[in-house]
Amino acid sequence: MAKLQPWKPADATDEIRKLARSDKLNLTFSGHARDQLDIRDLFIGDASYVLKHGFVYEHPVEATRPGLFKYRIESRSPNSGNRIVRVIAVPDPGANLIKLVTVMWKDEK
């Protein structure tokens, strides 16, 4: 059972990774996230890789759905050309769901 949100960065790293590696995961993308992947020549597999191997360093921001929070998780990915990819994700462990809000390069403003 996942801890109640909001999670501290270390707990968020653990919980998102655990959820991302689950066989029951339902991964959804906003249209914006899909567009951002295309613009950066990244794939859904890159975003998935970041969720499974990345780190959360900052505290979350409340999502529009009550009780859920947006987390910034980041890592290099297989197709990122050694750049760090940041994914804004809204995990919902109770529903085995992670929604990707957007994808960006960490070094972008």
Backbone bond lengths (Angstrom), bond angles and torsions (degrees), N, CA, C in turn:
res aa  C-N    CA-C-N  psi(-1)  N-CA   C-N-CA  omega(-1)  CA-C   N-CA-C  phi
1 M - - - 1.459 - - 1.528 109.11 -
2 A 1.306 116.41 130.63 1.465 122.17 -179.08 1.525 110.13 -72.49
3 K 1.323 114.25 152.19 1.462 120.70 175.19 1.523 108.97 -69.42
4 L 1.332 115.16 155.26 1.463 119.56 176.79 1.524 110.16 -68.47
5 Q 1.311 116.24 142.65 1.454 121.82 177.89 1.522 109.84 -87.10
6 P 1.318 118.40 154.63 1.460 128.18 8.00 1.525 111.96 -79.02
7 W 1.336 114.60 148.20 1.452 121.43 179.23 1.516 110.82 -97.45
8 K 1.317 115.54 147.40 1.468 120.36 169.48 1.519 107.13 -69.14
9 P 1.330 118.59 157.86 1.469 120.34 -176.69 1.532 114.91 -51.49
10 A 1.320 118.79 -44.81 1.482 119.92 -179.44 1.524 111.18 -65.03
11 D 1.338 117.09 -41.28 1.466 120.26 177.62 1.523 110.88 -67.48
12 A 1.329 116.74 -38.79 1.467 120.57 178.32 1.521 110.67 -61.91
13 T 1.331 116.98 -41.49 1.468 120.80 176.98 1.521 109.81 -56.91
14 D 1.326 116.66 -50.34 1.470 121.31 -178.65 1.525 112.29 -63.31
15 E 1.319 116.72 -46.27 1.473 120.80 -175.81 1.530 111.47 -68.02
16 I 1.331 117.63 -42.13 1.467 120.39 179.90 1.523 110.05 -67.16
17 R 1.313 117.41 -43.79 1.470 119.69 177.75 1.520 111.37 -59.65
18 K 1.336 116.17 -45.27 1.474 120.31 -179.34 1.527 110.61 -60.91
19 L 1.320 116.36 -45.67 1.463 121.15 179.60 1.527 110.90 -65.18
20 A 1.338 117.18 -42.29 1.471 121.67 -178.33 1.526 111.86 -64.88
21 R 1.320 117.26 -28.32 1.468 121.47 -179.12 1.525 113.16 -89.35
22 S 1.312 117.32 -3.36 1.455 122.00 -177.87 1.528 111.38 -72.29
23 D 1.313 116.06 140.20 1.463 121.18 175.27 1.533 111.63 -67.32
24 K 1.320 116.56 -19.46 1.460 121.60 -177.19 1.527 113.10 -94.03
25 L 1.340 117.42 2.67 1.461 121.13 -176.22 1.520 111.93 -60.73
26 N 1.324 114.61 134.97 1.456 122.64 170.52 1.530 105.50 -111.46
27 L 1.319 116.64 107.01 1.461 122.50 -177.29 1.519 108.37 -100.12
28 T 1.336 116.31 121.20 1.457 120.51 179.00 1.523 109.23 -119.64
29 F 1.335 115.42 156.70 1.462 121.97 -176.83 1.513 109.32 -129.46
30 S 1.315 115.76 139.08 1.464 118.84 169.37 1.525 106.73 -73.39
31 G 1.309 116.67 160.31 1.465 120.17 175.16 1.519 110.91 -59.40
32 H 1.327 115.59 -36.89 1.464 120.55 178.89 1.531 110.84 -61.74
33 A 1.329 117.28 -43.08 1.473 120.69 -179.96 1.534 110.21 -62.48
34 R 1.312 117.29 -42.17 1.477 120.43 178.06 1.532 110.74 -62.00
35 D 1.329 116.05 -43.54 1.467 120.19 178.34 1.527 111.02 -61.23
36 Q 1.326 116.77 -42.90 1.455 121.10 -178.16 1.530 111.30 -66.25
37 L 1.320 117.46 -36.57 1.468 120.56 174.78 1.529 109.96 -61.00
38 D 1.339 116.41 -46.73 1.470 120.78 -179.89 1.527 111.60 -61.06
39 I 1.323 116.90 -45.27 1.467 121.37 -178.64 1.522 110.82 -59.37
40 R 1.320 117.04 -36.06 1.473 121.84 -175.87 1.530 113.09 -94.54
41 D 1.323 117.17 7.49 1.467 121.96 -177.35 1.520 111.79 54.56
42 L 1.337 115.46 40.53 1.459 121.65 175.82 1.523 108.81 -109.41
43 F 1.320 115.60 166.16 1.454 122.07 -177.31 1.524 110.06 -120.10
44 I 1.330 115.85 165.04 1.458 120.41 175.96 1.528 109.49 -56.23
45 G 1.334 117.06 -35.41 1.460 120.97 177.92 1.520 112.65 -61.30
46 D 1.338 117.59 -31.63 1.464 120.77 176.56 1.523 110.53 -67.54
47 A 1.321 116.82 -44.17 1.466 120.38 177.78 1.525 110.12 -63.41
48 S 1.312 116.64 -41.83 1.461 121.26 177.50 1.528 111.16 -61.79
49 Y 1.325 116.43 -41.10 1.466 121.61 178.02 1.530 110.46 -60.11
50 V 1.325 116.52 -43.84 1.471 120.77 179.43 1.527 109.79 -62.14
51 L 1.321 117.59 -42.34 1.466 120.32 178.65 1.527 111.88 -63.27
52 K 1.316 117.39 -37.02 1.476 121.75 -177.31 1.519 113.53 -80.47
53 H 1.342 118.08 -26.35 1.468 121.14 -171.82 1.531 114.02 -124.98
54 G 1.322 117.38 -6.78 1.456 120.41 -173.17 1.516 114.33 -80.77
55 F 1.320 114.35 -179.19 1.459 123.02 -179.37 1.522 109.67 -128.51
56 V 1.326 115.23 144.42 1.458 122.48 172.00 1.522 106.26 -101.96
57 Y 1.329 117.33 125.23 1.468 121.77 -178.15 1.525 113.09 -111.72
58 E 1.328 117.01 -15.29 1.459 120.92 -174.14 1.517 110.45 -120.77
59 H 1.332 115.61 158.83 1.459 120.51 177.00 1.528 109.65 -71.88
60 P 1.337 117.30 152.76 1.461 120.45 -175.83 1.524 113.20 -77.91
61 V 1.325 113.05 170.76 1.456 123.23 174.31 1.524 106.34 -117.68
62 E 1.307 117.16 142.31 1.455 120.55 -179.42 1.528 110.91 -62.41
63 A 1.320 115.91 136.29 1.469 121.48 177.35 1.527 109.04 -85.81
64 T 1.316 115.98 174.86 1.465 119.30 -179.87 1.527 111.33 -71.42
65 R 1.333 117.52 -29.26 1.467 120.19 176.23 1.520 109.41 -82.02
66 P 1.317 118.31 126.18 1.466 121.25 -179.38 1.532 111.95 -56.55
67 G 1.329 115.87 135.76 1.457 121.22 177.69 1.517 114.07 88.79
68 L 1.343 117.72 -7.69 1.457 121.24 178.93 1.523 109.79 -112.35
69 F 1.336 115.12 155.49 1.455 120.84 -174.91 1.518 110.56 -136.66
70 K 1.335 115.24 152.17 1.466 122.44 176.68 1.523 108.31 -94.73
71 Y 1.327 115.65 130.63 1.459 122.35 179.61 1.520 109.36 -119.94
72 R 1.338 115.32 144.02 1.466 121.94 173.50 1.514 106.84 -98.00
73 I 1.322 116.34 115.98 1.457 120.98 177.88 1.523 107.09 -119.95
74 E 1.326 116.19 139.15 1.467 118.46 -173.25 1.515 112.53 -141.88
75 S 1.342 113.62 151.41 1.460 122.53 -179.66 1.524 108.22 -174.20
76 R 1.291 116.64 161.83 1.464 119.84 165.97 1.524 106.55 -73.09
77 S 1.321 116.82 158.30 1.465 120.78 177.70 1.526 108.35 -133.77
78 P 1.331 117.41 168.15 1.468 120.07 -176.56 1.531 114.84 -55.57
79 N 1.319 118.25 -31.45 1.467 120.71 -176.21 1.526 113.50 -111.49
80 S 1.324 117.61 17.29 1.469 119.67 -174.19 1.527 113.40 -90.98
81 G 1.340 118.46 2.62 1.456 120.30 177.59 1.512 112.57 59.18
82 N 1.303 116.85 37.73 1.464 124.38 179.01 1.536 113.21 70.51
83 R 1.333 117.27 9.84 1.468 120.62 173.72 1.528 108.44 -90.53
84 I 1.313 116.11 153.86 1.463 120.66 179.37 1.526 109.12 -88.17
85 V 1.321 114.99 128.45 1.459 123.09 178.69 1.526 107.81 -96.66
86 R 1.326 116.35 132.78 1.467 121.22 175.05 1.525 107.94 -112.17
87 V 1.317 115.84 130.35 1.456 122.77 178.59 1.526 107.63 -116.17
88 I 1.313 116.05 132.11 1.464 120.86 172.58 1.527 105.74 -97.01
89 A 1.340 114.89 116.41 1.455 120.94 -172.65 1.521 110.81 -126.14
90 V 1.336 115.00 145.63 1.458 122.09 174.20 1.530 106.74 -116.42
91 P 1.337 116.78 99.65 1.462 119.13 179.49 1.533 111.82 -84.82
92 D 1.314 115.26 142.44 1.458 121.76 174.91 1.529 107.23 -133.44
93 P 1.342 116.79 85.89 1.465 120.10 -175.45 1.527 113.45 -59.47
94 G 1.336 117.71 -32.43 1.462 120.63 -179.87 1.515 112.56 -62.85
95 A 1.323 116.97 -27.56 1.465 122.32 179.64 1.531 111.87 -106.37
96 N 1.354 117.61 6.98 1.473 122.05 -175.81 1.530 110.49 51.37
97 L 1.323 115.94 46.92 1.454 122.08 -172.28 1.524 110.87 -129.96
98 I 1.320 115.14 139.11 1.464 121.32 165.38 1.520 106.19 -129.20
99 K 1.323 115.38 125.93 1.464 120.37 174.97 1.517 107.51 -103.80
100 L 1.338 116.21 128.13 1.456 121.16 175.47 1.520 108.39 -91.40
101 V 1.324 115.66 121.97 1.450 121.67 -178.11 1.520 110.19 -86.88
102 T 1.345 116.81 -45.94 1.453 121.04 178.18 1.528 109.51 -158.94
103 V 1.326 114.10 165.95 1.454 123.12 179.14 1.527 106.96 -134.42
104 M 1.318 116.83 135.95 1.471 120.53 -178.37 1.518 110.09 -150.18
105 W 1.317 115.78 168.16 1.461 121.31 169.42 1.522 106.34 -81.05
106 K 1.312 116.85 140.21 1.470 119.95 179.96 1.518 110.89 -62.22
107 D 1.327 117.03 -35.36 1.463 120.32 -175.56 1.536 113.45 -83.69
108 E 1.334 117.97 5.40 1.463 122.23 176.54 1.525 110.10 -85.42
109 K 1.284 115.63 150.52 1.487 120.47 174.25 1.504 109.51 -91.61
